[in-house]
Amino acid sequence: MSAAERYLRMNARELRLELEELYAAYAGCLDEDRFEDWPEFFTDECTYKIIPRENVERGLPLATWFSEGKNGLRDRVVAIRKTMLYAPRYVRRLDPATATVSVGSLEDLAADGLIARGTIWSAGTPPVAGTRLDVRIRHRHRALPARLVEACGDVTRVRFEESGPAVTPGQAAVFYRGDLVAGGGWIAQATA
């Protein structure tokens, strides 16, 4: 069965989960500085453009980055690695509704906690405020020690015991108590 046929047979929930996994893998690839793997998220025949918001708002089509085809993306990665000086950028926000990825500096990502929405607790109810949790905010990052500040309905707020990097709205937050998954939700915002 082709990938297209597989996607056509998915229900809305399966498709949403598939897309969320894709967005998380894409952001993780960029966050983890695995630029050489990045072109694999595209088809061989593709066009990739970055047009500054100001240009879009003014109706100007000038792109600051324009690549055609996967080989064009690979060439750009080599240029970035070998010839360009640039400040590293990190994914700050994913907006699946508009297919927008917002980036910033590492300092832009520092947070003392987060607010998650759509939280589901494994036990059916949240732990009491003050409970120590470990929070994983990236698939390959270590879990961050935190305290539950409050959980009201499906909204959860936690405060990290140390400043947490890379808190990115749109990504998943998984809450652990030891080795057990206590719950999880979607990061709505970082808190400072």
C-alpha positions in Angstrom: 0.0 0.0 0.0 1.4 3.4 -0.9 1.8 6.2 1.6 -1.0 8.1 -0.1 -3.4 5.2 0.2 -2.5 4.7 3.8 -3.3 8.4 4.6 -6.6 8.2 2.7 -7.7 5.3 4.9 -6.9 7.1 8.2 -9.6 8.6 10.4 -9.2 12.2 11.6 -7.6 11.2 14.9 -5.0 8.9 13.3 -4.2 11.6 10.7 -3.8 14.2 13.5 -1.5 12.0 15.5 0.5 11.3 12.3 0.8 15.0 11.7 1.8 15.8 15.3 4.5 13.2 15.1 5.8 14.7 11.9 5.8 18.2 13.3 7.6 17.0 16.4 10.2 15.1 14.4 10.7 18.1 12.1 11.2 20.5 15.0 13.4 18.0 16.8 15.6 17.6 13.7 16.2 21.4 13.6 16.5 21.8 17.4 19.1 19.1 17.6 21.2 20.6 14.9 20.7 17.6 12.6 20.5 19.7 9.4 21.9 17.0 7.2 18.7 14.9 8.0 16.4 17.8 7.4 16.0 17.4 3.6 14.5 13.9 4.2 11.3 15.6 5.3 10.7 16.7 1.7 9.9 14.9 -1.6 12.5 14.9 -4.4 10.4 17.4 -6.3 9.8 20.3 -3.9 10.0 24.1 -3.5 11.1 25.6 -0.2 10.8 29.3 0.4 11.2 31.6 3.3 9.5 34.9 2.8 9.7 37.5 5.6 6.4 38.4 7.1 7.0 42.0 6.2 7.2 41.0 2.5 4.0 39.0 2.7 2.2 41.8 4.4 3.3 44.2 1.6 2.5 41.7 -1.2 6.2 41.3 -2.1 7.2 37.8 -3.2 10.9 38.1 -2.5 12.1 35.1 -0.6 15.2 35.2 1.6 15.6 31.5 1.0 14.5 29.7 -2.2 15.4 26.1 -3.0 14.0 23.7 -5.6 14.2 20.0 -5.1 15.7 17.9 -2.3 19.2 18.4 -3.8 18.8 22.1 -3.5 18.0 21.7 0.2 21.1 19.5 0.6 23.2 22.2 -1.1 21.9 24.8 1.3 22.7 22.7 4.3 26.3 22.3 3.0 26.4 26.1 2.6 25.2 26.7 6.1 27.7 24.2 7.6 30.7 25.3 5.6 30.5 28.8 4.4 27.9 30.8 6.3 28.3 32.4 9.8 25.0 32.4 11.5 23.5 32.5 15.0 21.8 29.2 15.9 18.1 29.4 15.9 15.6 27.2 17.8 12.0 26.4 17.2 9.9 28.6 19.6 6.4 27.8 18.4 4.6 25.4 16.1 1.2 26.4 14.7 -0.2 23.5 12.7 -3.3 25.6 11.7 -1.1 27.9 9.7 1.8 25.6 9.1 4.0 28.2 10.8 7.3 27.5 12.6 8.6 30.4 14.7 12.3 30.5 15.6 14.4 32.4 18.1 17.7 32.4 20.0 18.4 30.0 22.9 17.8 32.8 25.4 14.3 33.3 23.9 13.5 29.7 24.9 14.4 29.9 28.6 11.4 29.4 30.8 10.7 28.6 34.5 7.7 26.5 33.6 4.9 25.8 31.2 1.1 25.7 30.8 -0.3 22.7 29.0 -3.8 22.3 27.6 -5.6 19.2 26.6 -4.0 17.4 29.6 -5.1 13.8 30.3 -4.0 12.2 33.6 -3.4 8.4 33.6 -5.2 8.1 37.0 -8.2 10.0 35.7 -7.5 12.9 38.1 -4.4 15.1 38.5 -2.0 14.8 41.3 -2.3 17.4 44.1 -0.6 20.8 43.7 3.1 20.7 44.8 3.6 17.1 43.5 7.1 16.6 42.1 6.9 15.5 38.4 9.5 15.1 35.7 8.4 16.8 32.5 9.7 15.8 29.0 9.2 18.5 26.5 11.2 17.0 23.6 11.5 13.4 22.5 15.3 13.3 23.0 15.7 15.8 25.8 16.1 14.7 29.4 13.0 15.1 31.6 13.1 18.3 33.6 12.3 18.1 37.4 9.2 20.2 38.1 6.4 20.9 40.6 2.7 20.8 39.7 1.4 24.3 40.4 -2.2 23.7 39.4 -4.3 21.4 37.3 -7.8 22.7 36.5 -9.9 20.8 33.9 -7.5 20.0 31.1 -5.2 22.9 31.8 -2.0 22.2 33.8 0.7 24.5 35.0 4.1 23.3 36.2 7.2 25.2 37.4 10.6 23.7 36.7 13.2 23.3 39.5 15.7 24.8 37.1 15.3 27.0 34.0 13.9 24.8 31.2 15.2 25.3 27.6 13.2 24.9 24.4 9.7 25.2 25.8 7.8 25.3 22.5 4.0 25.8 22.3 2.5 23.2 20.0 4.8 20.4 21.2 3.8 17.7 23.7 4.6 17.7 27.4 4.7 14.3 29.1 4.5 14.2 32.9 6.3 11.4 34.7 6.3 10.2 38.3 9.4 8.1 38.4 9.3 5.7 35.4 5.5 5.9 35.1 3.6 8.3 32.8 1.4 10.4 35.0 -0.2 12.3 32.1 0.4 14.6 29.2 -0.9 17.5 27.2 0.1 20.1 24.6 2.3 23.0 25.5 0.2 26.2 25.2 2.8 28.6 26.5 6.1 28.9 28.4 6.1 30.8 31.7 8.8 33.1 32.9 
